[in-house]
Amino acid sequence: MMCGAVRRSLVSVSERPNVVLIHGHDVGRFLSCHGRTAVPSPNLDAFAGGAVVFDNAFSTAPLCTPARSSLFTGRSPHVNGLMGLAHDGWRYRHSVRTMPEVLSEHGYHTALVGLQHEHPDPTVVGFDEVRGMGFLPRALPVAEEAAAWLRRRRDDDAQFLLTVGMWEAHRPWRAEDYEFADPATVEVPAFLPDNEHTREDLAGFYGAIRQFDQAVGHVLRAVDEFCDPASTMVIVTTDHGAAFPRAKGTLYDPGVEVALVVRPPSSWRAGPARVTSMVSHLDILPTLVEAAGGEARPEWEGRSLVGDLRGEAGPAERELYLEKTYHDGYDPIRAVRTQRYKLIRNFADGPRLTLAKDLEESPTRRGMGDAHLASRPALELYDLLTDPAELTDLADDPGHQEVVAGLRGRLERWMTATADPLLDGSIGRPAASSRLVDAQPDLAGQTG
């Protein structure tokens, strides 16, 4: 019996797939299927071998809540409202519709198992069903619950969206929780110093990824056992870049690059492939709605990837816009990325790198010195073709002033078109949350 056979519709089963969306935390693209061959992620490697791998996928932001807000709404963080962390009071704007809310309009039953980071209360972000209410849902228990959910629904004819959120590989990485890698075998990326401190840190990170991969493998096996591959789409992604200095919390590529591996329904007859064109988390919601037989909404900022999944070439040229406003503190940054260049505009004075608390306390920080505490420039420009690690700032180079001016103009036009509040000056924190927002009405005659 197929998992969630489609109900009567003008759209065929092959065009209205069930969707299993698995997302990891602070992983970036540190997976073997994305070229990090030393990272222990065999289950995802095997899955990618039969799927479409997007080699240049990006989040809109380098932080948990803002990044996920774009994945689940198709809109940039300053547009949807989540410019900082949900537990710091940031909330969606009134008119914003989330992925489960939109797919519910197309007849989908929607469920969340495990982590979400859009609101302190997971029951208010639009899912019909929420399983696993903890704020820190570890990967293996989440995978068990997701597999059980799929098992229970194998004879149910309702179309579904199941999102499976896992805590890994968020810090801390403790030896009692994870099987660490041998520090001598890890691959140190070019943006980090290669020393014993970084290798110690990466060894723990690899251990957390190993557990994430085991959990994803458990969910994937349940999908294969309880769902019909002809009518099931599986998406595996990560929220933003890895939790290392010069990655998470920055608009350099290591802060916003994400894994994205999609296995479309087998009825689409699309073979495994690698897509090298730039794509964004903003593209996921338009993709799912097109697959469900719906049409894109004008407020969505991304494009559908259905064509890419069917083997059609995506656009050769595209620009992506990236942003950071709040994390531990106020850090307003905007950027535009093309295939060749990235321009970063820093809207406030500060150090070159602002490290979140978990990064400041990391082993890597102990071995990286203090060069990152130097003052940041107002503008940064990087040639991603010749300098993929973004180590050479060309913003003041006389030979690149035309590039700087062109990209700065594009960035300002986008900020204007999307009514970015940063154009009006410093952005304040949201008002303090109140329990009265969700309060029940008083009893008759009750005055306090």
Buried (B, 14 or more C-beta within 10 A) or exposed (E): EBBBBBEEBEBEBBBBBBBBBBBBBBBBBBBBBBEBEEBBBBBBBBBBEEBBBBBBBBBBBBBBBBBBBBBBBBBBBBBBBBBBBBEBBBBBEEEBBBBBBBBBEBBBBBBBBBBBBBBBEBEBBBBBBBBBEEEEBBBBBBBBBBBEBBEEBBEBEBBBBBBBBBBBBBBEBEEEBBBBBEBEEBBBBEBBEBBEBBBBBBBBBBBBBBBBBBBBBBBBEBBEEBBBBEBBBBBBBBBBBBBBBBBBBBBBBBBBBBBBBBBBBBBBEBEEBEBEBBBBBBBBBBBBBBBBBBEBEEEBBBBBBBBBBEBEEBEEEBBBBBBBBBBBEBBBBBBBBBBEBBBBBBBEEBBBBBBBEBBEEBBBBBBBEEEBEEEBBEBBBBBBEEBEBBEEBBBEEEEBEEBBEBBBEBBBEBBEEBEBBBEEEEBEEBEEBEEEEEEEEEEEEEEE
